[in-house]
Amino acid sequence: MPTSSGPGQAILDLLDKAIGLQTPLVRKNIARARQRNPEATPAEVVGTLEKMYVSALAGTGAAVGGAAAAPGVGTGIALALSAGEAFSSLELSALFVLSIAEVHGVPLDEVERRRTLVLGILLGESGSKTIGKVAERTGQHWARQLVNAVPMATLKQINKVLGKNFVTKYGTKQGIVVLGRAVPFGIGALIGGGANAAMAALAVRAARRAFGPAPESWPELARP
């Protein structure tokens, strides 16, 4: 992504950092999802990854919101905690999206392709529409059909548009949620956990639309 200044670029920098940190952990995450049942099908593992993601994201939001109710914790500290949790949310989201890609056998060697996938899914329906419009292609399951077939120059154009949309959508939502978590007496825990669970559920639905049904057998790429 082209560099610029301001809070918008700071959000995109956080996203890039989250993607970079989580990419090496994808196979460990899949192995964790297969721990209880090593013979689980890809579809079963996708279901487990979805549950892990929703639970982790909701738990993170509730923990930060609940901190506002602790004795001696002021609004400033609660807001600082929320700023750190925003990065944790991006990390969890990046890990979830890239793990689903791995299960589907979608190779994402270049960082630009990883950006397209994470941004497109976190933006939901608007993300998929943007990708289809800029790439001048339509069809279901864009994550499999478009990401690896679209030329790099086109991907950069897509990511520029997605990046602007992400800053607008994520920045606004996160700002509202951060202020909500700073509310004392435990109310922040309900706001934080509930908001994160809702965001995770939207990302799960977007990933299902983007990838389509899981493979019937394990691609060589995703074998532990």
VENLIN-V665186 format. One record per backbone hydrogen bond with DSSP energy under -1.0 kcal/mol. CO is the residue of the C=O (numbers start at 1). NH is the residue of the N-H. If there is no record, write none. Layout:
BEGIN
co=CO nh=NH
co=CO nh=NH
END
This chain:
BEGIN
co=6 nh=10
co=7 nh=11
co=8 nh=12
co=9 nh=13
co=10 nh=14
co=11 nh=15
co=12 nh=16
co=13 nh=17
co=14 nh=18
co=15 nh=19
co=16 nh=20
co=17 nh=21
co=18 nh=22
co=19 nh=23
co=22 nh=25
co=23 nh=26
co=25 nh=29
co=26 nh=30
co=27 nh=31
co=28 nh=32
co=29 nh=33
co=30 nh=34
co=37 nh=40
co=41 nh=45
co=42 nh=46
co=43 nh=47
co=44 nh=48
co=45 nh=49
co=46 nh=50
co=47 nh=51
co=48 nh=52
co=49 nh=53
co=50 nh=54
co=51 nh=55
co=52 nh=56
co=53 nh=57
co=54 nh=58
co=55 nh=59
co=56 nh=60
co=57 nh=61
co=58 nh=62
co=59 nh=63
co=60 nh=64
co=61 nh=65
co=62 nh=66
co=63 nh=67
co=65 nh=68
co=66 nh=69
co=67 nh=70
co=70 nh=73
co=74 nh=78
co=75 nh=79
co=76 nh=80
co=77 nh=81
co=78 nh=82
co=79 nh=83
co=80 nh=84
co=81 nh=85
co=82 nh=86
co=84 nh=88
co=85 nh=89
co=86 nh=90
co=87 nh=91
co=88 nh=92
co=89 nh=93
co=90 nh=94
co=91 nh=95
co=92 nh=96
co=93 nh=97
co=94 nh=98
co=95 nh=99
co=96 nh=100
co=97 nh=101
co=98 nh=102
co=99 nh=103
co=100 nh=104
co=101 nh=106
co=102 nh=105
co=110 nh=114
co=111 nh=115
co=112 nh=116
co=113 nh=117
co=114 nh=118
co=115 nh=119
co=116 nh=120
co=117 nh=121
co=118 nh=122
co=119 nh=123
co=121 nh=124
co=124 nh=128
co=125 nh=129
co=126 nh=130
co=127 nh=131
co=128 nh=132
co=129 nh=133
co=130 nh=134
co=131 nh=135
co=132 nh=137
co=141 nh=144
co=141 nh=145
co=142 nh=146
co=142 nh=147
co=146 nh=150
co=151 nh=155
co=152 nh=156
co=153 nh=157
co=154 nh=158
co=155 nh=159
co=156 nh=160
co=157 nh=161
co=158 nh=162
co=159 nh=163
co=160 nh=164
co=161 nh=165
co=162 nh=166
co=163 nh=167
co=164 nh=168
co=165 nh=169
co=166 nh=170
co=167 nh=171
co=168 nh=172
co=169 nh=173
co=170 nh=174
co=171 nh=175
co=172 nh=176
co=173 nh=177
co=174 nh=178
co=175 nh=179
co=176 nh=180
co=177 nh=181
co=180 nh=183
co=183 nh=188
co=184 nh=187
co=186 nh=190
co=187 nh=191
co=188 nh=192
co=189 nh=193
co=190 nh=194
co=191 nh=195
co=192 nh=196
co=193 nh=197
co=194 nh=198
co=195 nh=199
co=196 nh=200
co=197 nh=201
co=198 nh=202
co=199 nh=203
co=200 nh=204
co=201 nh=205
co=202 nh=206
co=203 nh=207
co=204 nh=208
co=205 nh=209
co=206 nh=210
co=207 nh=211
co=208 nh=212
co=210 nh=143
co=219 nh=222
co=220 nh=223
END
